[in-house]
Amino acid sequence: MTPFCPPVPGTVNCRPLPNAKPPRGWYFDKETGDIVFTPTKCDEVGVVVIQVNEWRRDSATRKWLRIGYTKRDMQLIVKKCPDNNPPYFGINNKYAVCEGNKICFSILAKDDPFLPNQIVPDTIQLTWNFGIPGASFTIVDPKAREKEA
């Protein structure tokens, strides 16, 4: 996948700047699993394979032991969406929680208009896959353009 790497079009190995507007380079956040890049070619399809290893420290030897792993394959397809910025999550979305504890947090989804060409702002939709047993998910204001859950 060819990321946005100014000033030389077609460069694929520039220094990642995931918080730039638009993001530059190819960035993978090892803590959250987020992939951040701005595609530049509409004829590319890529397959990304990510493996997450699970480690536990042995209480007797104090050595780290790999106890398992999860592997995920994803297909990335670039679609032409002219005059549009992708939506993104605002505020902090990294939280620490210990087993057995409860946590409550807000998720803010934002979408900046692509100026000066985008006349009508986009409306965001947030959904949840019910992947956490016993958890709940509520949209604060379903009629708002940018959503908070």
N, C-alpha and C positions, 0 to 999 in steps of 0.2 A: 504494500500500500504506500503510495507516495504522499507524504505529509506536506503541509505548508511549511516551507523552509526558505524564507526570504534571506538574502536578495537574489539567490540563484535558483530559478525554477528547475524542478527535477531533482534537486538535491534531496537525499533521503536520510542523511545521518547528521543533521544539525543538532545543536544543543536544545533539548526539550524545554519549552516554556509553557507549561500547562495552564497557567493563569493569564496568559496574554490574550488579547482580544483581536483576532481569533487566536486560539492555541497554536503554538509552533512546535514542529517536530513530533516525535512519537513518544508518549509518556505512559508508563504502566505503574500505577501505585500499588506497591506490594502489600500494603496494609489493607486497602479497601477493595482491590481488584479492579479499580476504575482504569479504563483505557481512554486516554485523551489525545486526540489528534484532529487536525482539520484536513480532510481529504482534498486532493487537487485534481484527480483524474476520475472521470465518470465511467470508465470502461474497466475498472479493476474490481476483482473479487479476491479476497484473501481468507485463509484459514488460520486461525490462531488457536494454539493448544497451550493451555495453562495447567500446570500441576502445582497443587498446594500440598506441602508436606506437613504432617502433624508430628510434633515432638513432645516428649515428656522427660523430665529429669528424674533419673533413677534415685530413689531416696537413700539407697545404701552407698552407691559409688559416686553420686552427684554428677554423673555423666549424662549428657543428652542422648536419648535413644529415639530414633524414628519409629513411630508406632503405626503409621499409616499414611495414606495420601489420597487425594481426590484429583481427578484429571477431568478437564472440561475442554471440549472442542467447540469453537464458534466460527461461523462463517460470516464475514463482513462483506457487505455489498454496498458500493457507493451509488447513490441515486442523485440525479441532478435536481436540485431544489434551488433555483435561482432566487437571488435577492432575499435570502433567509438566513438568520442566525439560529443555530440549534438551541433548544431550551437547556437549562442547567440548574443544578441545585445550589441554592444560596445557603448562607450561614454555615455553621459547623455540622458536619455529618459523620464525625468520628466520636464514639463514646466508649468508655470503659465500663464494664459491668461484671460483677462476680456471679458465679453460679448461685442460683436461688434468690438473687436480688431482683427487684422490679425496676424498670426504667421507663420513663415517659419523656418523649422528645418531639420537637416539631420538625417537619420537613417542609422547606420552602422551595417551590419550583418557580424559576424566573425565565423570561424570554425577552431579550432585547431586540427591538425592531432593527432591521437592516436599513440604516439610513444612507442616503436620502431616498432610496427606491421603494421601500416598503411603506405603503400608505396606510393599510389596515393592520393593526397589531394582531399577532397570533394569540389564540386562547389555549391554555395548557390543560391537559387531562392527566390526573394522577390516578393510578390503580394499584392494587395490592394483590399478590398471588396467594395469600393466606398461608404462607410458608412457615409461620411461627405459631405452634400450637398455643392456645390460650391468649394470644395477643389480639389487639383490636386496631382498626385503622379508620379514621374519620376525617373527612374533608371539612375544614373550618367554614368556608363560604363557597358552596358549590357554584354560585353565580359569578365569582371573581374571575378575572382574566388570568392572573397568575395565582396559582393554587398554593394553599398551605394545608398540611395534614398533621 
